[in-house]
Amino acid sequence: MVKVFSDFNGLEIFFLICAVIGGFFVVVKLVLQFIGSDAGTDINVDGDIDIDHADSDIGFRFLSLQGLSAFFMMFGLVGLALYRQSQTGIIISSIGAVAAGMASVWVIAKLFQGAARLQSTGTLKTEDAVGYTGTVYLTIPQGGTGQVNLNFRNHHREFNATEKNGAEVPTGTPVRVVKVNANILVVETIS
């Protein structure tokens, strides 16, 4: 194995070490994600080194372990390829290596930002239902509470409801929400 790397000069060894160390941490992160490791997971190596695994949806940031490992992996691989295979020289190889490292961190950050935008709490605030229309699902009795169906923020939901004047409203009647009292909708019939 040593014979394979015996003709490497100092710069090539530097690029190789960067690629190996960066690649190691990228693989560790990938393995931790596949086994379902969460934020706050501590892995003790020989009892005295703690490796904290950050939450997966935080994403790759420039000064995080993941961002730095992606940078060094691409820096080393591209730098070694440019210097050894393309024989472009020290300056061009270094510039290309830095550009490739920064590009990989940028692409990964954009992917995780896009994934983060897909998240939704799914929480619907009943107070925001004012003005929405629907139909009575269970008859609202005189002075009592029934149920209405609303298409509320692209979600088909059923809510408890009363009529604003206390009148009875039969099933199937179209209604509009006029206000909300303690998560019970106050509705009026639509003509």
Residue pairs with C-beta under 8 A, 6 or more apart in sequence:
5 13
5 16
8 16
8 84
11 79
11 83
11 90
11 93
12 80
12 83
12 84
15 75
15 76
15 77
15 79
15 80
15 83
15 93
15 97
16 76
16 80
17 76
18 72
18 73
18 75
18 76
18 79
19 72
19 73
19 75
19 76
19 77
19 80
20 76
21 69
21 72
21 76
22 68
22 69
22 70
22 71
22 72
22 73
22 74
22 75
22 76
23 69
23 73
23 76
23 77
24 69
25 65
25 66
25 68
25 69
25 73
26 66
26 69
26 70
26 73
28 51
29 53
29 65
29 66
29 69
32 41
32 53
33 56
37 53
38 53
38 55
39 53
39 54
39 55
39 58
40 52
40 53
41 52
41 53
42 50
42 51
42 52
43 50
43 51
43 53
44 50
45 51
54 64
54 65
54 66
57 112
57 115
57 116
57 119
58 64
58 112
59 66
59 108
59 109
59 112
59 113
59 115
59 116
60 66
60 67
60 70
60 105
60 108
60 109
60 112
61 67
61 109
62 105
62 109
66 108
67 105
67 108
67 109
70 101
70 104
70 105
70 108
71 101
71 102
71 104
71 105
72 101
73 101
73 104
74 97
74 100
74 101
74 103
74 104
75 97
75 98
75 100
75 101
76 97
77 100
78 96
78 97
78 99
78 100
78 101
79 93
79 94
79 96
79 97
79 100
82 88
82 92
82 93
82 96
82 97
83 89
83 90
83 93
86 93
88 96
124 152
124 153
124 155
124 157
126 159
126 180
126 183
126 185
127 180
128 152
128 153
129 150
129 152
129 159
129 177
129 180
129 185
130 177
130 178
130 179
130 180
131 176
131 177
132 150
132 151
132 152
132 176
132 177
133 150
133 174
133 175
133 176
133 177
133 190
134 148
134 149
134 150
134 151
134 174
134 175
134 177
135 148
135 149
135 172
135 173
135 174
135 175
136 146
136 147
136 148
136 149
136 161
136 169
136 170
136 171
136 172
136 173
136 175
136 187
137 146
137 147
137 148
137 149
137 158
137 171
138 146
138 147
138 171
139 146
139 168
139 169
139 170
139 171
140 146
140 148
140 161
140 162
140 163
140 168
140 169
140 187
141 168
142 166
142 167
142 168
143 166
144 162
145 160
145 161
145 162
145 184
146 160
146 161
146 162
146 169
147 158
147 159
147 160
147 161
148 158
148 159
148 161
148 175
148 185
148 187
149 156
149 157
149 158
150 156
150 157
150 158
150 159
150 177
150 185
159 183
159 184
159 185
160 183
160 184
160 185
161 175
161 177
161 184
161 185
161 186
161 187
162 181
162 184
162 185
162 186
162 187
163 169
163 186
163 187
163 188
163 189
164 178
164 179
164 186
164 187
164 188
165 188
169 175
169 187
169 189
173 189
174 189
174 190
175 187
175 188
175 189
175 190
176 187
176 188
176 190
177 185
177 186
177 187
178 186
178 187
178 188
179 185
179 186
180 186
